[in-house]
Amino acid sequence: HYVGGENKLSVRQQQEMFAGASIVVGPHGAGLSNILFCSPGTRVIEFPVEGGTDEFFAHLSMALGLEYWIAPALISKHEGVYPVSETIASEIASALSHLLSSSH
């Protein structure tokens, strides 16, 4: 499911969606705070922003018992545009496929 943009969900809907997620993939930002609702073991993949991403979501994931990764090949300005080459897109698809095949 995609959360953001024109797809506005209530807090309750976001809570339910994240509680049922096995993998959360998203850019660094406020929306990732919804991982608070995830079950232990949920996999979290964060896309960093230009200028460095603090380790907030890494620490939050650790405290909640989530599996955390950062995708350093994808770096964006705060506008949320992620320039992705075909090679990087293929690597991301491969990594997600692996994660999905090893889901709990």
Biopython code that builds the backbone (N, CA, C, O; Angstrom):
import numpy as np
from Bio.PDB.StructureBuilder import StructureBuilder

atoms = [
    (1, "HIS", "N", (0.838, -1.188, 0.000)),
    (1, "HIS", "CA", (0.000, 0.000, 0.000)),
    (1, "HIS", "C", (0.876, 1.242, 0.000)),
    (1, "HIS", "O", (1.976, 1.239, 0.554)),
    (2, "TYR", "N", (0.387, 2.285, -0.616)),
    (2, "TYR", "CA", (1.094, 3.556, -0.652)),
    (2, "TYR", "C", (0.397, 4.521, 0.291)),
    (2, "TYR", "O", (-0.821, 4.687, 0.230)),
    (3, "VAL", "N", (1.172, 5.157, 1.164)),
    (3, "VAL", "CA", (0.625, 6.161, 2.073)),
    (3, "VAL", "C", (1.313, 7.476, 1.770)),
    (3, "VAL", "O", (2.539, 7.557, 1.838)),
    (4, "GLY", "N", (0.559, 8.498, 1.441)),
    (4, "GLY", "CA", (1.132, 9.810, 1.162)),
    (4, "GLY", "C", (0.457, 10.448, -0.024)),
    (4, "GLY", "O", (-0.442, 9.872, -0.637)),
    (5, "GLY", "N", (0.905, 11.647, -0.339)),
    (5, "GLY", "CA", (0.339, 12.364, -1.485)),
    (5, "GLY", "C", (-1.150, 12.540, -1.339)),
    (5, "GLY", "O", (-1.628, 13.029, -0.315)),
    (6, "GLU", "N", (-1.888, 12.144, -2.357)),
    (6, "GLU", "CA", (-3.349, 12.274, -2.351)),
    (6, "GLU", "C", (-4.016, 11.148, -1.566)),
    (6, "GLU", "O", (-5.217, 11.203, -1.298)),
    (7, "ASN", "N", (-3.249, 10.139, -1.201)),
    (7, "ASN", "CA", (-3.786, 8.985, -0.490)),
    (7, "ASN", "C", (-3.761, 9.257, 1.013)),
    (7, "ASN", "O", (-2.914, 8.723, 1.730)),
    (8, "LYS", "N", (-4.677, 10.073, 1.481)),
    (8, "LYS", "CA", (-4.724, 10.445, 2.905)),
    (8, "LYS", "C", (-5.510, 9.410, 3.693)),
    (8, "LYS", "O", (-6.661, 9.104, 3.385)),
    (9, "LEU", "N", (-4.861, 8.887, 4.706)),
    (9, "LEU", "CA", (-5.515, 7.915, 5.582)),
    (9, "LEU", "C", (-5.640, 8.516, 6.972)),
    (9, "LEU", "O", (-4.837, 9.356, 7.377)),
    (10, "SER", "N", (-6.656, 8.073, 7.693)),
    (10, "SER", "CA", (-6.814, 8.520, 9.074)),
    (10, "SER", "C", (-5.691, 7.906, 9.901)),
    (10, "SER", "O", (-5.029, 6.968, 9.457)),
    (11, "VAL", "N", (-5.478, 8.431, 11.095)),
    (11, "VAL", "CA", (-4.464, 7.877, 11.990)),
    (11, "VAL", "C", (-4.791, 6.417, 12.283)),
    (11, "VAL", "O", (-3.891, 5.577, 12.307)),
    (12, "ARG", "N", (-6.054, 6.104, 12.503)),
    (12, "ARG", "CA", (-6.477, 4.730, 12.783)),
    (12, "ARG", "C", (-6.152, 3.818, 11.592)),
    (12, "ARG", "O", (-5.654, 2.708, 11.780)),
    (13, "GLN", "N", (-6.435, 4.283, 10.368)),
    (13, "GLN", "CA", (-6.131, 3.483, 9.180)),
    (13, "GLN", "C", (-4.620, 3.256, 9.031)),
    (13, "GLN", "O", (-4.185, 2.159, 8.682)),
    (14, "GLN", "N", (-3.831, 4.291, 9.297)),
    (14, "GLN", "CA", (-2.382, 4.145, 9.222)),
    (14, "GLN", "C", (-1.895, 3.152, 10.277)),
    (14, "GLN", "O", (-1.043, 2.308, 9.999)),
    (15, "GLN", "N", (-2.439, 3.258, 11.477)),
    (15, "GLN", "CA", (-2.062, 2.347, 12.560)),
    (15, "GLN", "C", (-2.347, 0.905, 12.159)),
    (15, "GLN", "O", (-1.498, 0.031, 12.338)),
    (16, "GLU", "N", (-3.525, 0.655, 11.623)),
    (16, "GLU", "CA", (-3.894, -0.701, 11.222)),
    (16, "GLU", "C", (-3.008, -1.209, 10.090)),
    (16, "GLU", "O", (-2.599, -2.370, 10.095)),
    (17, "MET", "N", (-2.712, -0.349, 9.122)),
    (17, "MET", "CA", (-1.891, -0.755, 7.994)),
    (17, "MET", "C", (-0.477, -1.123, 8.450)),
    (17, "MET", "O", (0.051, -2.165, 8.061)),
    (18, "PHE", "N", (0.126, -0.279, 9.264)),
    (18, "PHE", "CA", (1.491, -0.539, 9.717)),
    (18, "PHE", "C", (1.532, -1.724, 10.680)),
    (18, "PHE", "O", (2.519, -2.460, 10.700)),
    (19, "ALA", "N", (0.492, -1.922, 11.470)),
    (19, "ALA", "CA", (0.448, -3.062, 12.386)),
    (19, "ALA", "C", (0.435, -4.377, 11.620)),
    (19, "ALA", "O", (0.935, -5.390, 12.109)),
    (20, "GLY", "N", (-0.138, -4.364, 10.419)),
    (20, "GLY", "CA", (-0.217, -5.577, 9.615)),
    (20, "GLY", "C", (0.899, -5.739, 8.601)),
    (20, "GLY", "O", (0.929, -6.730, 7.871)),
    (21, "ALA", "N", (1.822, -4.780, 8.540)),
    (21, "ALA", "CA", (2.889, -4.829, 7.531)),
    (21, "ALA", "C", (3.992, -5.795, 7.930)),
    (21, "ALA", "O", (4.325, -5.926, 9.108)),
    (22, "SER", "N", (4.555, -6.471, 6.934)),
    (22, "SER", "CA", (5.743, -7.291, 7.186)),
    (22, "SER", "C", (6.996, -6.556, 6.711)),
    (22, "SER", "O", (8.097, -6.815, 7.197)),
    (23, "ILE", "N", (6.819, -5.636, 5.756)),
    (23, "ILE", "CA", (7.922, -4.807, 5.255)),
    (23, "ILE", "C", (7.406, -3.392, 5.060)),
    (23, "ILE", "O", (6.324, -3.190, 4.509)),
    (24, "VAL", "N", (8.189, -2.399, 5.518)),
    (24, "VAL", "CA", (7.877, -0.987, 5.300)),
    (24, "VAL", "C", (9.046, -0.378, 4.538)),
    (24, "VAL", "O", (10.195, -0.477, 4.969)),
    (25, "VAL", "N", (8.751, 0.253, 3.404)),
    (25, "VAL", "CA", (9.773, 0.881, 2.577)),
    (25, "VAL", "C", (9.372, 2.331, 2.390)),
    (25, "VAL", "O", (8.243, 2.615, 1.990)),
    (26, "GLY", "N", (10.297, 3.270, 2.677)),
    (26, "GLY", "CA", (9.937, 4.657, 2.490)),
    (26, "GLY", "C", (11.084, 5.615, 2.698)),
    (26, "GLY", "O", (12.137, 5.244, 3.216)),
    (27, "PRO", "N", (10.869, 6.860, 2.288)),
    (27, "PRO", "CA", (11.893, 7.889, 2.456)),
    (27, "PRO", "C", (11.970, 8.365, 3.901)),
    (27, "PRO", "O", (11.002, 8.266, 4.655)),
    (28, "HIS", "N", (13.128, 8.878, 4.269)),
    (28, "HIS", "CA", (13.304, 9.477, 5.582)),
    (28, "HIS", "C", (12.293, 10.615, 5.717)),
    (28, "HIS", "O", (12.179, 11.459, 4.829)),
    (29, "GLY", "N", (11.580, 10.633, 6.801)),
    (29, "GLY", "CA", (10.606, 11.690, 7.027)),
    (29, "GLY", "C", (9.569, 11.268, 8.048)),
    (29, "GLY", "O", (9.592, 10.153, 8.570)),
    (30, "ALA", "N", (8.668, 12.183, 8.315)),
    (30, "ALA", "CA", (7.668, 11.986, 9.366)),
    (30, "ALA", "C", (6.814, 10.746, 9.159)),
    (30, "ALA", "O", (6.407, 10.110, 10.132)),
    (31, "GLY", "N", (6.536, 10.392, 7.916)),
    (31, "GLY", "CA", (5.697, 9.230, 7.641)),
    (31, "GLY", "C", (6.253, 7.930, 8.193)),
    (31, "GLY", "O", (5.497, 7.022, 8.536)),
    (32, "LEU", "N", (7.586, 7.838, 8.281)),
    (32, "LEU", "CA", (8.181, 6.617, 8.824)),
    (32, "LEU", "C", (7.930, 6.465, 10.322)),
    (32, "LEU", "O", (8.158, 5.394, 10.883)),
    (33, "SER", "N", (7.466, 7.519, 10.964)),
    (33, "SER", "CA", (7.147, 7.421, 12.398)),
    (33, "SER", "C", (6.058, 6.392, 12.661)),
    (33, "SER", "O", (5.917, 5.904, 13.782)),
    (34, "ASN", "N", (5.289, 6.062, 11.629)),
    (34, "ASN", "CA", (4.250, 5.049, 11.779)),
    (34, "ASN", "C", (4.816, 3.667, 12.084)),
    (34, "ASN", "O", (4.055, 2.756, 12.411)),
    (35, "ILE", "N", (6.132, 3.489, 11.986)),
    (35, "ILE", "CA", (6.696, 2.189, 12.358)),
    (35, "ILE", "C", (6.474, 1.910, 13.843)),
    (35, "ILE", "O", (6.662, 0.782, 14.301)),
    (36, "LEU", "N", (6.075, 2.931, 14.590)),
    (36, "LEU", "CA", (5.697, 2.717, 15.996)),
    (36, "LEU", "C", (4.608, 1.659, 16.135)),
    (36, "LEU", "O", (4.512, 0.991, 17.164)),
    (37, "PHE", "N", (3.788, 1.509, 15.095)),
    (37, "PHE", "CA", (2.671, 0.578, 15.134)),
    (37, "PHE", "C", (3.037, -0.816, 14.631)),
    (37, "PHE", "O", (2.216, -1.730, 14.714)),
    (38, "CYS", "N", (4.252, -0.998, 14.112)),
    (38, "CYS", "CA", (4.665, -2.281, 13.538)),
    (38, "CYS", "C", (4.914, -3.330, 14.616)),
    (38, "CYS", "O", (5.253, -3.016, 15.757)),
    (39, "SER", "N", (4.737, -4.566, 14.220)),
    (39, "SER", "CA", (5.024, -5.695, 15.107)),
    (39, "SER", "C", (6.517, -5.986, 15.096)),
    (39, "SER", "O", (7.186, -5.748, 14.091)),
    (40, "PRO", "N", (7.047, -6.497, 16.203)),
    (40, "PRO", "CA", (8.457, -6.888, 16.214)),
    (40, "PRO", "C", (8.771, -7.820, 15.038)),
    (40, "PRO", "O", (7.974, -8.690, 14.687)),
    (41, "GLY", "N", (9.934, -7.619, 14.445)),
    (41, "GLY", "CA", (10.344, -8.422, 13.301)),
    (41, "GLY", "C", (10.015, -7.804, 11.956)),
    (41, "GLY", "O", (10.528, -8.250, 10.930)),
    (42, "THR", "N", (9.164, -6.779, 11.944)),
    (42, "THR", "CA", (8.854, -6.100, 10.685)),
    (42, "THR", "C", (10.138, -5.525, 10.105)),
    (42, "THR", "O", (10.970, -4.993, 10.840)),
    (43, "ARG", "N", (10.302, -5.629, 8.797)),
    (43, "ARG", "CA", (11.488, -5.104, 8.129)),
    (43, "ARG", "C", (11.219, -3.666, 7.695)),
    (43, "ARG", "O", (10.165, -3.367, 7.136)),
    (44, "VAL", "N", (12.177, -2.780, 7.955)),
    (44, "VAL", "CA", (12.060, -1.364, 7.614)),
    (44, "VAL", "C", (13.229, -0.996, 6.699)),
    (44, "VAL", "O", (14.388, -1.215, 7.050)),
    (45, "ILE", "N", (12.919, -0.434, 5.521)),
    (45, "ILE", "CA", (13.948, 0.029, 4.591)),
    (45, "ILE", "C", (13.740, 1.528, 4.400)),
    (45, "ILE", "O", (12.683, 1.967, 3.945)),
    (46, "GLU", "N", (14.751, 2.298, 4.749)),
    (46, "GLU", "CA", (14.673, 3.761, 4.680)),
    (46, "GLU", "C", (15.525, 4.293, 3.534)),
    (46, "GLU", "O", (16.665, 3.869, 3.348)),
    (47, "PHE", "N", (14.965, 5.223, 2.770)),
    (47, "PHE", "CA", (15.716, 5.931, 1.734)),
    (47, "PHE", "C", (16.211, 7.239, 2.357)),
    (47, "PHE", "O", (15.400, 8.015, 2.863)),
    (48, "PRO", "N", (17.520, 7.502, 2.332)),
    (48, "PRO", "CA", (18.070, 8.699, 2.976)),
    (48, "PRO", "C", (17.831, 9.978, 2.162)),
    (48, "PRO", "O", (17.442, 9.928, 0.994)),
    (49, "VAL", "N", (18.071, 11.109, 2.804)),
    (49, "VAL", "CA", (17.990, 12.403, 2.133)),
    (49, "VAL", "C", (19.389, 13.012, 2.046)),
    (49, "VAL", "O", (20.279, 12.688, 2.833)),
    (50, "GLU", "N", (19.554, 13.898, 1.071)),
    (50, "GLU", "CA", (20.837, 14.569, 0.862)),
    (50, "GLU", "C", (21.251, 15.333, 2.118)),
    (50, "GLU", "O", (20.408, 15.898, 2.814)),
    (51, "GLY", "N", (22.529, 15.347, 2.396)),
    (51, "GLY", "CA", (23.023, 16.065, 3.559)),
    (51, "GLY", "C", (23.088, 15.195, 4.801)),
    (51, "GLY", "O", (23.451, 15.659, 5.882)),
    (52, "GLY", "N", (22.733, 13.925, 4.634)),
    (52, "GLY", "CA", (22.827, 13.005, 5.764)),
    (52, "GLY", "C", (21.487, 12.771, 6.417)),
    (52, "GLY", "O", (20.675, 13.684, 6.570)),
    (53, "THR", "N", (21.282, 11.566, 6.786)),
    (53, "THR", "CA", (20.068, 11.159, 7.486)),
    (53, "THR", "C", (20.477, 10.804, 8.907)),
    (53, "THR", "O", (21.397, 10.015, 9.122)),
    (54, "ASP", "N", (19.787, 11.393, 9.872)),
    (54, "ASP", "CA", (20.127, 11.035, 11.246)),
    (54, "ASP", "C", (19.737, 9.576, 11.474)),
    (54, "ASP", "O", (19.116, 8.956, 10.610)),
    (55, "GLU", "N", (20.081, 9.053, 12.580)),
    (55, "GLU", "CA", (19.859, 7.638, 12.852)),
    (55, "GLU", "C", (18.594, 7.388, 13.656)),
    (55, "GLU", "O", (18.448, 6.340, 14.285)),
    (56, "PHE", "N", (17.684, 8.344, 13.636)),
    (56, "PHE", "CA", (16.473, 8.247, 14.436)),
    (56, "PHE", "C", (15.708, 6.954, 14.168)),
    (56, "PHE", "O", (15.362, 6.231, 15.103)),
    (57, "PHE", "N", (15.440, 6.659, 12.885)),
    (57, "PHE", "CA", (14.625, 5.483, 12.572)),
    (57, "PHE", "C", (15.380, 4.185, 12.807)),
    (57, "PHE", "O", (14.766, 3.152, 13.076)),
    (58, "ALA", "N", (16.695, 4.224, 12.709)),
    (58, "ALA", "CA", (17.501, 3.045, 13.048)),
    (58, "ALA", "C", (17.361, 2.745, 14.539)),
    (58, "ALA", "O", (17.148, 1.598, 14.932)),
    (59, "HIS", "N", (17.481, 3.779, 15.360)),
    (59, "HIS", "CA", (17.356, 3.599, 16.810)),
    (59, "HIS", "C", (15.932, 3.199, 17.210)),
    (59, "HIS", "O", (15.737, 2.331, 18.060)),
    (60, "LEU", "N", (14.945, 3.842, 16.587)),
    (60, "LEU", "CA", (13.555, 3.507, 16.883)),
    (60, "LEU", "C", (13.274, 2.052, 16.509)),
    (60, "LEU", "O", (12.623, 1.325, 17.259)),
    (61, "SER", "N", (13.767, 1.637, 15.347)),
    (61, "SER", "CA", (13.576, 0.248, 14.917)),
    (61, "SER", "C", (14.195, -0.726, 15.905)),
    (61, "SER", "O", (13.590, -1.740, 16.253)),
    (62, "MET", "N", (15.396, -0.414, 16.353)),
    (62, "MET", "CA", (16.073, -1.294, 17.304)),
    (62, "MET", "C", (15.263, -1.393, 18.603)),
    (62, "MET", "O", (15.094, -2.483, 19.150)),
    (63, "ALA", "N", (14.772, -0.267, 19.087)),
    (63, "ALA", "CA", (14.003, -0.259, 20.333)),
    (63, "ALA", "C", (12.695, -1.050, 20.210)),
    (63, "ALA", "O", (12.205, -1.617, 21.187)),
    (64, "LEU", "N", (12.140, -1.076, 18.995)),
    (64, "LEU", "CA", (10.862, -1.758, 18.775)),
    (64, "LEU", "C", (11.023, -3.211, 18.326)),
    (64, "LEU", "O", (10.034, -3.923, 18.149)),
    (65, "GLY", "N", (12.270, -3.648, 18.142)),
    (65, "GLY", "CA", (12.502, -5.017, 17.691)),
    (65, "GLY", "C", (12.247, -5.211, 16.206)),
    (65, "GLY", "O", (11.885, -6.306, 15.775)),
    (66, "LEU", "N", (12.433, -4.150, 15.416)),
    (66, "LEU", "CA", (12.245, -4.219, 13.967)),
    (66, "LEU", "C", (13.590, -4.446, 13.290)),
    (66, "LEU", "O", (14.635, -4.114, 13.849)),
    (67, "GLU", "N", (13.564, -5.011, 12.087)),
    (67, "GLU", "CA", (14.783, -5.194, 11.299)),
    (67, "GLU", "C", (14.923, -3.961, 10.397)),
    (67, "GLU", "O", (14.022, -3.665, 9.613)),
    (68, "TYR", "N", (16.034, -3.250, 10.502)),
    (68, "TYR", "CA", (16.212, -1.965, 9.824)),
    (68, "TYR", "C", (17.345, -2.020, 8.808)),
    (68, "TYR", "O", (18.414, -2.570, 9.076)),
    (69, "TRP", "N", (17.092, -1.436, 7.632)),
    (69, "TRP", "CA", (18.120, -1.227, 6.610)),
    (69, "TRP", "C", (17.971, 0.176, 6.056)),
    (69, "TRP", "O", (16.882, 0.749, 6.050)),
    (70, "ILE", "N", (19.075, 0.713, 5.597)),
    (70, "ILE", "CA", (19.041, 1.987, 4.880)),
    (70, "ILE", "C", (19.551, 1.714, 3.470)),
    (70, "ILE", "O", (20.463, 0.907, 3.293)),
    (71, "ALA", "N", (18.985, 2.363, 2.478)),
    (71, "ALA", "CA", (19.354, 2.171, 1.073)),
    (71, "ALA", "C", (20.255, 3.324, 0.643)),
    (71, "ALA", "O", (19.767, 4.298, 0.070)),
    (72, "PRO", "N", (21.567, 3.234, 0.909)),
    (72, "PRO", "CA", (22.466, 4.354, 0.634)),
    (72, "PRO", "C", (22.612, 4.693, -0.842)),
    (72, "PRO", "O", (23.063, 5.789, -1.173)),
    (73, "ALA", "N", (22.243, 3.782, -1.736)),
    (73, "ALA", "CA", (22.350, 4.068, -3.167)),
    (73, "ALA", "C", (21.287, 5.064, -3.611)),
    (73, "ALA", "O", (21.389, 5.648, -4.690)),
    (74, "LEU", "N", (20.275, 5.256, -2.786)),
    (74, "LEU", "CA", (19.204, 6.203, -3.110)),
    (74, "LEU", "C", (19.300, 7.394, -2.174)),
    (74, "LEU", "O", (19.064, 7.265, -0.973)),
    (75, "ILE", "N", (19.640, 8.529, -2.709)),
    (75, "ILE", "CA", (19.723, 9.746, -1.903)),
    (75, "ILE", "C", (18.881, 10.812, -2.591)),
    (75, "ILE", "O", (18.983, 10.998, -3.803)),
    (76, "SER", "N", (18.067, 11.497, -1.840)),
    (76, "SER", "CA", (17.177, 12.503, -2.397)),
    (76, "SER", "C", (17.345, 13.830, -1.685)),
    (76, "SER", "O", (17.789, 13.897, -0.539)),
    (77, "LYS", "N", (16.978, 14.882, -2.395)),
    (77, "LYS", "CA", (16.801, 16.168, -1.750)),
    (77, "LYS", "C", (15.485, 16.063, -0.978)),
    (77, "LYS", "O", (14.755, 15.086, -1.142)),
    (78, "HIS", "N", (15.179, 17.024, -0.165)),
    (78, "HIS", "CA", (13.964, 16.954, 0.651)),
    (78, "HIS", "C", (12.679, 16.978, -0.162)),
    (78, "HIS", "O", (11.606, 16.725, 0.386)),
    (79, "GLU", "N", (12.760, 17.279, -1.466)),
    (79, "GLU", "CA", (11.551, 17.284, -2.290)),
    (79, "GLU", "C", (11.039, 15.872, -2.541)),
    (79, "GLU", "O", (9.920, 15.699, -3.025)),
    (80, "GLY", "N", (11.840, 14.859, -2.219)),
    (80, "GLY", "CA", (11.387, 13.490, -2.371)),
    (80, "GLY", "C", (11.590, 12.896, -3.750)),
    (80, "GLY", "O", (10.988, 11.869, -4.063)),
    (81, "VAL", "N", (12.421, 13.509, -4.586)),
    (81, "VAL", "CA", (12.697, 12.957, -5.905)),
    (81, "VAL", "C", (13.945, 12.098, -5.795)),
    (81, "VAL", "O", (15.011, 12.585, -5.418)),
    (82, "TYR", "N", (13.811, 10.825, -6.123)),
    (82, "TYR", "CA", (14.918, 9.891, -6.024)),
    (82, "TYR", "C", (15.350, 9.475, -7.426)),
    (82, "TYR", "O", (14.683, 8.664, -8.067)),
    (83, "PRO", "N", (16.484, 10.037, -7.911)),
    (83, "PRO", "CA", (16.956, 9.631, -9.236)),
    (83, "PRO", "C", (17.463, 8.188, -9.166)),
    (83, "PRO", "O", (18.385, 7.879, -8.411)),
    (84, "VAL", "N", (16.855, 7.320, -9.956)),
    (84, "VAL", "CA", (17.186, 5.903, -9.887)),
    (84, "VAL", "C", (17.589, 5.400, -11.265)),
    (84, "VAL", "O", (16.833, 5.507, -12.231)),
    (85, "SER", "N", (18.794, 4.850, -11.335)),
    (85, "SER", "CA", (19.237, 4.245, -12.586)),
    (85, "SER", "C", (18.610, 2.863, -12.708)),
    (85, "SER", "O", (18.074, 2.327, -11.738)),
    (86, "GLU", "N", (18.682, 2.301, -13.887)),
    (86, "GLU", "CA", (18.131, 0.963, -14.105)),
    (86, "GLU", "C", (18.852, -0.068, -13.228)),
    (86, "GLU", "O", (18.231, -1.006, -12.728)),
    (87, "THR", "N", (20.152, 0.111, -13.047)),
    (87, "THR", "CA", (20.930, -0.810, -12.217)),
    (87, "THR", "C", (20.465, -0.759, -10.766)),
    (87, "THR", "O", (20.245, -1.794, -10.138)),
    (88, "ILE", "N", (20.319, 0.454, -10.241)),
    (88, "ILE", "CA", (19.877, 0.594, -8.847)),
    (88, "ILE", "C", (18.467, 0.049, -8.685)),
    (88, "ILE", "O", (18.182, -0.639, -7.705)),
    (89, "ALA", "N", (17.575, 0.348, -9.634)),
    (89, "ALA", "CA", (16.205, -0.159, -9.561)),
    (89, "ALA", "C", (16.198, -1.683, -9.549)),
    (89, "ALA", "O", (15.420, -2.296, -8.819)),
    (90, "SER", "N", (17.056, -2.292, -10.350)),
    (90, "SER", "CA", (17.152, -3.749, -10.404)),
    (90, "SER", "C", (17.660, -4.313, -9.073)),
    (90, "SER", "O", (17.164, -5.332, -8.592)),
    (91, "GLU", "N", (18.651, -3.640, -8.486)),
    (91, "GLU", "CA", (19.187, -4.092, -7.197)),
    (91, "GLU", "C", (18.141, -3.979, -6.093)),
    (91, "GLU", "O", (18.032, -4.860, -5.241)),
    (92, "ILE", "N", (17.378, -2.899, -6.112)),
    (92, "ILE", "CA", (16.316, -2.718, -5.108)),
    (92, "ILE", "C", (15.248, -3.789, -5.282)),
    (92, "ILE", "O", (14.796, -4.385, -4.304)),
    (93, "ALA", "N", (14.840, -4.035, -6.532)),
    (93, "ALA", "CA", (13.831, -5.064, -6.796)),
    (93, "ALA", "C", (14.316, -6.430, -6.333)),
    (93, "ALA", "O", (13.545, -7.209, -5.774)),
    (94, "SER", "N", (15.585, -6.720, -6.562)),
    (94, "SER", "CA", (16.162, -7.995, -6.138)),
    (94, "SER", "C", (16.168, -8.114, -4.608)),
    (94, "SER", "O", (15.811, -9.155, -4.056)),
    (95, "ALA", "N", (16.578, -7.034, -3.935)),
    (95, "ALA", "CA", (16.610, -7.040, -2.471)),
    (95, "ALA", "C", (15.203, -7.203, -1.890)),
    (95, "ALA", "O", (15.009, -7.961, -0.940)),
    (96, "LEU", "N", (14.223, -6.493, -2.458)),
    (96, "LEU", "CA", (12.849, -6.614, -1.976)),
    (96, "LEU", "C", (12.306, -8.015, -2.226)),
    (96, "LEU", "O", (11.608, -8.576, -1.381)),
    (97, "SER", "N", (12.624, -8.576, -3.381)),
    (97, "SER", "CA", (12.199, -9.931, -3.683)),
    (97, "SER", "C", (12.747, -10.912, -2.661)),
    (97, "SER", "O", (12.038, -11.802, -2.191)),
    (98, "HIS", "N", (14.021, -10.737, -2.323)),
    (98, "HIS", "CA", (14.652, -11.603, -1.306)),
    (98, "HIS", "C", (13.955, -11.435, 0.046)),
    (98, "HIS", "O", (13.661, -12.418, 0.727)),
    (99, "LEU", "N", (13.697, -10.186, 0.424)),
    (99, "LEU", "CA", (13.030, -9.946, 1.712)),
    (99, "LEU", "C", (11.633, -10.541, 1.745)),
    (99, "LEU", "O", (11.218, -11.124, 2.747)),
    (100, "LEU", "N", (10.912, -10.391, 0.641)),
    (100, "LEU", "CA", (9.553, -10.924, 0.588)),
    (100, "LEU", "C", (9.550, -12.456, 0.633)),
    (100, "LEU", "O", (8.667, -13.062, 1.240)),
    (101, "SER", "N", (10.527, -13.065, -0.002)),
    (101, "SER", "CA", (10.572, -14.534, -0.008)),
    (101, "SER", "C", (10.991, -15.093, 1.349)),
    (101, "SER", "O", (10.747, -16.262, 1.647)),
    (102, "SER", "N", (11.628, -14.246, 2.175)),
    (102, "SER", "CA", (12.042, -14.708, 3.507)),
    (102, "SER", "C", (11.186, -14.088, 4.592)),
    (102, "SER", "O", (11.594, -14.049, 5.753)),
    (103, "SER", "N", (9.986, -13.595, 4.231)),
    (103, "SER", "CA", (9.092, -12.974, 5.220)),
    (103, "SER", "C", (8.657, -13.996, 6.257)),
    (103, "SER", "O", (8.629, -15.205, 6.028)),
    (104, "HIS", "N", (8.327, -13.449, 7.386)),
    (104, "HIS", "CA", (7.896, -14.292, 8.521)),
    (104, "HIS", "C", (6.594, -14.956, 8.231)),
    (104, "HIS", "O", (6.081, -15.700, 9.067)),
]
sb = StructureBuilder()
sb.init_structure("model")
sb.init_model(0)
sb.init_chain("A")
sb.init_seg("    ")
for serial, (resi, resn, name, xyz) in enumerate(atoms, 1):
    if name == "N":
        sb.init_residue(resn, " ", resi, " ")
    sb.init_atom(name, np.array(xyz, "f"), 0.0, 1.0, " ", f" {name:<3s}", serial, name[0])
structure = sb.get_structure()
